Amino acid sequence: MSRDILDKVNDYYTQKVQEFGTSPRGVDWNSEESQVLRFDQISKVIDFNTPSSVLDYGCGYGAMLDYFRDKTTNISYTGLDISEEMIANARKKYDTAAADWKTQLSDTETYDYIVASGIFNVMLETPEADWEKYVLDTLNKMNKHATKGFSFNVLTSYSDKEYMKDYLYYANPSMLFDYCKRNFSKYVAILHDYPLYEFTILVRKH
């Protein structure tokens, strides 16, 4: 994984949270409503009836912790983000017993589920082929650290052309579905039926 790509992403999101604080715009989302709709999709990989450990990969300031709190007491939550500014804001926002916050993931850590919302969208000036490699490398990492399953969302290549932006990555849903199916699990679902310019993929291990 290119250090250069991570540094650019870190700088981008650090600037956003400095400008907008702990709000949806602080993690580059348009509204709280769209943020919750995304959480609804990526959380479908989780069995909320069973106590589970969940890693929020690219957690920002930790908005998904509030989402989980409203749904269940069965989730042991860890937030991971490369932006130290984001993690500092998360620690200020939530009491220390609420969650574990970190900027790095060790090789031996595992979680029942890993969820990632929005981490593949902001390509900036990175060549698309390099960004795609970064996406696949990250998915392999998520697969390695998740024991029951993982989920993620990506902007869709089926977006209306007039609204697409040069600095964003619009993925081919079929390509990512095929990659996950061939490399990670027989049990893969793609959700492309909700009113946002994106899709969600769920990978279940069993």
C-alpha positions in Angstrom: 0.0 0.0 0.0 1.4 3.3 -1.0 2.4 5.6 1.9 2.0 8.5 -0.4 -1.7 7.6 -1.0 -2.3 7.3 2.8 -0.6 10.6 3.5 -2.8 12.4 0.9 -6.0 10.9 2.4 -4.8 11.7 5.9 -4.2 15.4 4.9 -7.6 15.6 3.2 -9.7 14.3 6.1 -7.7 16.1 8.7 -8.4 19.4 7.0 -12.1 18.5 6.8 -12.4 17.8 10.5 -10.5 20.9 11.4 -12.9 22.9 9.3 -16.2 21.3 10.2 -15.6 19.5 13.4 -17.5 16.4 14.6 -20.3 16.6 12.0 -21.1 14.7 8.8 -19.3 17.4 6.8 -16.3 16.8 9.0 -16.0 13.4 7.3 -17.0 14.8 3.9 -20.7 13.6 3.9 -23.5 15.9 2.8 -25.9 15.3 5.7 -26.7 13.2 8.7 -29.6 11.5 6.8 -27.2 10.1 4.1 -24.7 9.1 6.7 -27.3 7.1 8.6 -28.5 5.5 5.4 -25.0 4.3 4.6 -24.7 2.9 8.2 -27.9 1.0 7.6 -26.4 -0.7 4.6 -22.9 -1.6 5.9 -24.3 -2.8 9.2 -26.4 -5.5 7.5 -23.3 -7.8 7.6 -23.6 -7.9 11.4 -25.7 -10.2 13.5 -27.0 -7.9 16.2 -28.5 -10.7 18.2 -25.1 -12.0 19.2 -22.4 -10.1 21.2 -19.8 -9.1 18.6 -16.6 -7.1 18.2 -16.7 -4.6 15.4 -13.9 -2.5 13.9 -15.0 0.7 12.2 -12.3 1.0 9.6 -11.8 4.7 8.8 -14.1 5.7 11.7 -13.6 9.5 11.4 -14.9 11.0 14.7 -16.8 7.9 15.5 -20.4 8.7 14.3 -21.1 5.0 13.9 -20.7 4.4 17.6 -23.8 6.5 18.2 -25.6 4.4 15.5 -24.7 1.2 17.2 -25.7 2.5 20.6 -29.2 3.2 19.3 -29.6 -0.3 18.0 -28.0 -2.7 20.5 -25.8 -3.2 23.5 -24.2 -6.3 21.9 -21.4 -4.4 20.1 -17.9 -4.0 21.4 -16.7 -1.1 19.2 -13.2 -0.1 18.0 -12.6 2.9 15.8 -9.6 3.0 13.5 -8.5 6.1 11.5 -5.2 7.2 10.0 -6.0 10.8 10.9 -4.8 11.5 14.5 -7.0 14.6 14.4 -10.0 12.5 13.8 -9.1 10.1 16.7 -8.4 13.1 19.0 -11.9 14.4 18.2 -13.5 11.0 18.8 -11.8 10.7 22.2 -13.1 14.2 23.2 -16.6 13.4 22.0 -17.0 10.0 23.8 -16.1 8.8 27.3 -13.1 6.6 27.5 -15.1 3.5 28.4 -17.3 3.8 25.3 -14.8 2.4 22.8 -11.3 1.8 21.8 -9.7 4.3 19.4 -6.5 3.8 17.4 -4.6 5.0 14.4 -2.8 1.7 13.6 -3.8 -2.0 13.4 -1.4 -4.7 14.5 -0.9 -7.8 12.4 -2.5 -10.1 15.0 -5.7 -8.2 15.8 -9.0 -9.8 14.7 -12.6 -8.7 15.0 -15.8 -10.5 14.4 -16.8 -7.8 11.8 -15.2 -4.9 10.0 -17.2 -2.1 8.4 -15.8 0.7 6.3 -17.9 3.7 5.1 -16.5 6.1 2.5 -12.8 5.2 2.7 -12.5 4.5 -1.0 -14.1 7.6 -2.4 -11.5 10.4 -2.3 -8.9 9.5 -4.9 -7.6 13.0 -5.4 -4.9 13.1 -8.0 -3.8 9.5 -7.6 -3.8 7.5 -10.9 -6.9 5.3 -11.0 -4.9 2.1 -11.5 -2.9 2.9 -8.3 -6.0 3.8 -6.4 -7.7 0.5 -7.5 -4.7 -1.4 -6.2 -5.0 0.5 -2.9 -8.7 -0.5 -2.7 -7.9 -4.2 -3.3 -5.0 -4.2 -0.9 -7.2 -2.7 1.8 -10.0 -5.2 1.2 -7.4 -8.0 1.6 -6.4 -6.5 4.9 -10.0 -6.2 6.1 -10.5 -9.9 5.1 -7.5 -10.9 7.1 -8.6 -9.2 10.3 -12.3 -10.1 10.1 -13.4 -13.5 11.4 -17.1 -13.4 10.6 -17.4 -10.9 7.8 -16.8 -7.3 6.6 -18.6 -4.7 4.5 -17.8 -1.5 2.7 -19.3 1.1 0.3 -18.0 2.8 -2.8 -19.2 5.4 -5.2 -20.7 3.7 -8.2 -19.7 3.9 -11.9 -23.4 4.1 -12.6 -23.6 7.6 -11.2 -25.1 10.3 -13.4 -22.2 11.7 -15.5 -23.0 15.3 -14.8 -22.6 14.9 -11.1 -19.3 12.9 -11.2 -16.2 14.6 -9.9 -12.6 14.1 -11.2 -11.1 13.7 -7.7 -13.5 10.9 -6.7 -13.3 7.2 -7.4 -16.3 5.5 -9.0 -16.0 1.8 -8.9 -17.4 -0.9 -11.2 -19.7 -2.9 -8.9 -19.4 -6.1 -10.9 -15.6 -6.0 -10.6 -15.5 -5.6 -6.8 -18.3 -8.2 -6.4 -16.3 -10.7 -8.5 -13.1 -10.0 -6.6 -14.7 -10.6 -3.3 -16.5 -13.7 -4.5 -13.3 -15.2 -5.9 -10.9 -14.2 -3.1 -12.8 -14.0 0.1 -16.0 -16.0 0.4 -18.9 -17.8 -1.3 -21.3 -15.6 0.6 -21.1 -12.1 -0.9 -24.0 -9.6 -1.4 -24.1 -6.4 -3.3 -26.6 -3.7 -2.3 -27.3 -1.1 -5.1 -31.0 -0.4 -4.3 -30.9 2.6 -2.1 -31.0 6.3 -3.2 -27.4 7.3 -3.1 -24.7 7.3 -5.8 -22.9 4.3 -4.3 -23.2 0.6 -3.6 -22.4 -1.6 -0.6 -20.8 -5.0 -0.6 -21.3 -7.5 2.3 -18.8 -10.4 2.7 -19.9 -13.1 5.1 -17.3 -15.8 6.0 -19.9 -18.5 6.8 
